Amino acid sequence: MQTVITRVVLREDDAHEWDDAMRERLAAARDRKGWLGGQLLKPEDTPSERVIVGTWESREDWAAWHDDPAFRDTRERLDATHAERSEIKWQEVLADVRAP
């Protein structure tokens, strides 16, 4: 199991549009092979920043998602709102504990 953490800095006026598009993308990912879950986060001290946490069975499943039309359809909308290049970091999941 792998978790990918993506940090994005948005142009100030585009945050609402970006949030809507990312919610659409996360909802569409639910039907993808290998998708386990995700979160969209907004740090308290940097309102123009977003952090996306996505957990997948494998990096290959994540990569295949990038070829899906639902992913590609939101790419232009999201990329147009970035103030700087996204930062992506992979983490191997050693434990995953959730409420029952």
HUZI-V591066 format. One record per residue. N is the residue number from 0. RES is the residue in one small letter. OMEGA is omega in whole degrees, -180 to 180 (* if undefined). Layout:
[[N & RES & OMEGA] [N & RES & OMEGA]]
This chain:
[[0 & m & -178] [1 & q & 173] [2 & t & 177] [3 & v & -180] [4 & i & -178] [5 & t & 177] [6 & r & -178] [7 & v & 172] [8 & v & -175] [9 & l & 169] [10 & r & -170] [11 & e & -175] [12 & d & -174] [13 & d & -174] [14 & a & -178] [15 & h & 179] [16 & e & -180] [17 & w & 180] [18 & d & 179] [19 & d & -179] [20 & a & -180] [21 & m & 175] [22 & r & 176] [23 & e & -179] [24 & r & 179] [25 & l & 178] [26 & a & 180] [27 & a & -179] [28 & a & -179] [29 & r & -177] [30 & d & -177] [31 & r & 175] [32 & k & 175] [33 & g & -179] [34 & w & 179] [35 & l & 179] [36 & g & -179] [37 & g & 178] [38 & q & 173] [39 & l & -173] [40 & l & 174] [41 & k & 179] [42 & p & -178] [43 & e & -173] [44 & d & 179] [45 & t & -174] [46 & p & 178] [47 & s & -180] [48 & e & 174] [49 & r & 175] [50 & v & 177] [51 & i & 177] [52 & v & 179] [53 & g & 180] [54 & t & -174] [55 & w & 174] [56 & e & -178] [57 & s & 174] [58 & r & 179] [59 & e & 177] [60 & d & 178] [61 & w & -179] [62 & a & 179] [63 & a & 178] [64 & w & -179] [65 & h & 176] [66 & d & -178] [67 & d & 179] [68 & p & 180] [69 & a & 176] [70 & f & -178] [71 & r & -179] [72 & d & -179] [73 & t & -175] [74 & r & -179] [75 & e & 180] [76 & r & -178] [77 & l & -177] [78 & d & -179] [79 & a & -177] [80 & t & -177] [81 & h & 176] [82 & a & 178] [83 & e & -177] [84 & r & 178] [85 & s & 177] [86 & e & -178] [87 & i & 177] [88 & k & 179] [89 & w & 178] [90 & q & 172] [91 & e & -179] [92 & v & 178] [93 & l & 177] [94 & a & 179] [95 & d & -176] [96 & v & -179] [97 & r & 176] [98 & a & -179] [99 & p & *]]
